[in-house]
Every structure is written in structure tokens, then in C-alpha cells.
Amino acid sequence: MSAPEAAESGGSTGPAGVDGGPTSPSGLLDVLNVASVVLDTDGRIVLWSPQAEELFGYPAREALGRYAAHVMVHERHVDLVVKLFADVMETGQSWAGAFPVRRKDGTTILVEFRNMRLVDDEGDVYALGLAADQSTVRRLERDVALSTRMVTQSPIGLAVLDTGLRFVTVNPALARISGAPVDQHLGRTAREVLPLLDPDGLEEAARRVLRTGVPIVDRSTVGRTPADPGADHAWSVSLYRLEDSRGTVLGAAFSVVDVTEQYRAGVEAETARRRLALIADASARIGTTLNLERTACELAEVAVPELADVAAVDLLDAVVAGRRSSLGPGEAALIRALAVRTSDAPDVPCEADPPGRVARYAPDRLVTQCVRTGRPVMVAQVKDEDLERIAPSPEAAGLLARAGVHSYLAVPLIARGEVLGALDLKRTRNPLPFGQDDLLLARELAARAAVQIDNARWYQNARTTALTLQRSLLPSHPPVTGGLEVASRYQPAGATTEVGGDWFDVIPLEGGKTALVVGDVMGSGIDAAATMGRLRTATTTLASLDLEPSVLLEHLDRITSGLDHSIATCVYAVHDPGLGRCRIANAGHLPPVRVRPGHAPELLDLPTGVPLGVGGVEFSTTDVDFAPGDELVLYTDGLVETRRHSLDERLDALLALLDGPERPLEELCDHLLSALHHPDNHDDVALLVARARE
């Protein structure tokens, strides 16, 4: 093929690739629209490309055979062009320049020319001219210069990936971000250069962009690079598909913006929000009851898992017992773990610090230091030797090591100037060590919870005191006395202030008789318990005088009137087995129930009377038959009263429960309590059941 033929020949096969196979043609020449013209040695046009026809406006049939100078350049430059043509043909050196050209339609454009000499295999000489519109060339030059400047000077990391996701272009900003020089990027994938920066996610996103052409904008990625391998950074990544003018996919543009500061600010804001939410949650959840163990559990549950993986609420044993405690420098601490909570972890930490058990912590233990000084103790990175100062014993230290404890924090529980104990926090699964923000949050939680724990402690101590007094004043009677088989129950109230008013008594009298008493002091607390004790003592003393029940109540009424305006209700019954009857007097109390074999249970129709302490009203005695096998049930209002039912409904329920086969009296007491004592009735209950014997 001759040189002119080669210059005009076209085809669909592009240049060979590096592997010897064809590759897709570039669209850049199409953008330039380069015109090709071949001249003979006389300067006549022998080949005329379609691009030349478009550029100069002459079809091939009008251009071929004519002098190129008359067709391709302005007439005022003909002499110069002829000379330049001669020089190229004579010397073989190429020439380039720009000339104004008058097109066939009369318009003038500025055209860039490239001229070179061609020699075919027969030795014939030709000239090849390449021409392009200078405005197009200049525009592309500006675009390239601008792109180059933007890429090299941009603070944003920019790169181009080929279709195999290998870096082909990387700007200095991206090299600074990644911490690897530009040449270490080229020809390699992001997985190879940045293995810690979510390579799977980035590659999947890039392939999706190449496949669909839909860009990905501002994809957040968090990870580490060689530029700062010790800390997480955040980047906003965008990917766009690159195509030439023919639509051929060239690769993907890759931009990276460091948004670490914004990310950290967002993390800090979210952390602050979560901490405020945790404090609000603690305010709502801690102290829902005045139960000491429950309050401790609520604190531990709030701390896990938001603040720690393991939380223990440790109180000084002396504090739990109601005593003040101060530790000397060389003194060990006796600590009771009231509650231990873990987050989806094995029970190893609980085994190391079992709840409810008192453990002795040596003076060098960290929790001892915390409760002795009233100051927090934090070990951000726990080492093996630290575990021996955290756990109460070497065995417990081994358990904590097995659980993977790597960070430790203890903050004191201080209320009203007294150190009650410590909130003990450990991290096992959370990889982050405790920091200053965690310390501040733990101290806030401890400060709020300590007051609730202290309230529960004093409540529990006061309730224990009242119950102790109450039980000490209640009788311990034999199951059989005189002609009666007797069983009783006392159910304390659910609140400290409601303990103390109810009592019962079984008093043996001369002649085989037995006095039965059930009463209820109006009011509650220790004062009511003390009043009850005085009335019980007075009743026992008066009963020994073998007084009529009504007369005994009159004496009790006068006694009650002198007890700081106290008021009480009471039922007093005397059983006489020789006569087979009971003599009963009532002072404003609920009527007893008599149960006789073969008869329906009945509420005894007694004159109600007025409560003790009202004064000025006489009481009356009622005789009631009470044969062997009969039962008498005396009770206080706590057994039957509720807020949601009328008293008549509840008394009917009592009668229905008693209308059944005969039960052992102990079993009958339990049955009545479990069936009738309602959870919402925060009142104590006294129950006394007597059965006449043969």
C-alpha cells in the first residue's frame, strides 16, 4: 500500500493493546476533528479526508487536484505557505503553525497546521498536512491545563481508576491522605494501598458505578491509613464513571474529602446526647421503690451496657446495717455487692463479685481506696497486676482475667456527706478504655443514685426497726390452749409508715377458758406499734381479772383515751369450753366469722360499738354458741379491704372461702392470706383462727 493510500485508509481496528489485542479507539481525535490532507511535490491535493471537507468547506471533488495553498490558506499568506512547503519537502523537517483560512462560504477561521514529508516504498515523496480549528485546540489546551492545576493543587484527594479499579492518576492531596507516595498507588488497587479503609465496600461501590453509571456522592467511610495508623479518620468519598465521546467506559473518578473534624464533632454531639439521655433515664428508673436491693439493681441496669459491660453496686457492710463507717489508711473494707449486671457476657464477673455476699477488700484494693478517700479510681488500660488490686482475691482476679476485663473505673456513692460504697465498672467487650467523659458520667450517675440508695437504706432500717418492735410485741402462743386449737398469722405492711397497728393475742384464763383478741390501732409506724404494745399489755392484765368482755373494753377505752388521742378497734372474746359458748364484745371492729359444721359460715351479728379512745359510750357483751368443731375467725381490715371493691363484696369472698371442707388451721390461715390479701392494699394484717376441741 502506498503512503497516500495508507493516509486515507480507515478501519474499525484500533491500535494493539499491551497484550497484543485490539482496544477501543480514543474519542479525543473525534473532539479535535483533525483534518488530513496529502499533497504531491507540486503542492496539489491528492487525498482529502471528510474532516478536511468539514473544516474547509470544499467537497473532495472540488479540492482534489487543486493547489492546496489556494484552498487551505488565505490569499495573503500564499507566498509564505509555498516557501514553508518547499522547506519541508527539501529538508524533511516538520513544520507547525497557525494561519487564517477562508472557507468556501467566505468565513475566515484560524487553523492549526502540522506538515511533514512522507516517502512511500517506491521513493515517491508526498506531504501530509494535519489541520484543526485553533479554537477547539485552545479550548482543549485550557481544559487540560485547568484540569491539571485543579488536580495537582486541589486540597481534595482525587484519583482516576481504570476499569480494573487500579489507580492510573493520583493527585498529591490523596497521597497525603493515604500516607503513600503517588508512585505506590499507580497500577495498584485501593485494597492493596489502603487495606484498613473498608476495601470491600469501596470496591463494591466502584464496580456499581462502572456498571450503572449512577454516581455515588458523599459516601461516608471511617478507617485508618498509613498517614495516621493509630487513629480513626473519616472521609467523604464520591465516585463518578468516566466515558469518552463515544460512550466508552474509561474508568472511574475518585474524590476523597477528609471530614474527620466534622465526624468527631458529630460523634461528640451524639455521645453528649446519649449521655444526657442516660442521665434522664437514670432519673426515671433509679429509686422507683424504697427497696435497697432493687434500687441498687436499677443503678446497675442503667450503667450496662451504655457505660460499662459489667457494673456492680458495692456498699460498705456497716452502711447496710445502718451504721456510719470510716476507714483508716491500713484498714480493710467489708463490702457487700448488692447488685451485679453484665451485658451479654458470661457469669464470670458475677462469680468474681457475687451479689449479696460480703467480701473483704484489703487496704491496697482499688475499691477500698475509692471508699476510703471518697474519690474515683480509674485504670484505663488494665494489666495483669492491676487485676489483683481490683478483685478481692487471687481467685477472683483469675475470673476477671478470663472475662477479658481491660478497663476499670470505680466512683464513690456519697450521700449527705457520707460514703456509702462505690459504683464499680468494668469493660470487657467494649474495646474503648474508660476516659474522662466516662468518669464525669459515672460520677453524675453515682451522685443521683446515692441519694436514692441512702433513702432506701434509711427506709429499710426504719422498717426493720418497726417490724422488730411489732413482732416483739406479738404473742407466741401454743397451738392448743384450754379447749381451743389456735393458729395465727401476721402479715406486715409494704411500707415503713404503715407498719405497727395490728395485733392479736391468745390469753389462757382460769377454768380452762381462753381469751381471744384482735385489734387495730389507727395510724401507722413506730408510734402505732408502741400504742399497740401498751394496749396488748393492758388487755392481758385486765383479762387476768376475769372481767366481762364489755367491762374490759370500757377499761381499755379509758386507757386509750390517755394515749395521746390514740384510737383503736378491737374484738375481745372469751371461750368457755364448759359452757360451749363464747362471750364477745366489739369496739368498732369488723365482725368475726363463725363456721359450724353443716352450716354456712356467718358474720356474727354483734353490736358494733365505737372504737377505743372515743369515750363516753358503753359496750355490750354477746353470748355465742361455740360447740366442738366450730371455728371462730377474727381478723383486721387489712385482710379484706381493697381500693377497688366494696367491703360487702370482700366479706362475701371471705365467707365463700370458709365454706368448704375442713382444713388444718395452719393451712386455713395460709389459704385466707394468699386468696384475700390484695397487692394494692398497703396495710398490715392480723389473723386469728380458733377451733373448739372435744
PyMOL commands that set and color helices and strands:
alter all, ss='L'
color gray80, all
select helices_A, chain A and resi 3-8+28-32+50-56+60-63+68-72+75-91+134-153+172-178+182-184+190-193+199-212+260-285+292-303+317-320+348-352+366-373+384-390+394-403+436-473+496-498+510-512+525-543+549-561+637-639+647-658+665-676
alter helices_A, ss='H'
color red, helices_A
select strands_A, chain A and resi 35-39+45-48+95-102+108-119+125-133+157-161+167-170+216-223+233-243+249-258+310-316+333-342+358-361+377-379+407-415+418-427+480-481+484-491+502-508+514-521+568-576+581-587+593-595+602-603+621-625+631-635+685-692
alter strands_A, ss='S'
color yellow, strands_A
deselect
rebuild
show_as cartoon
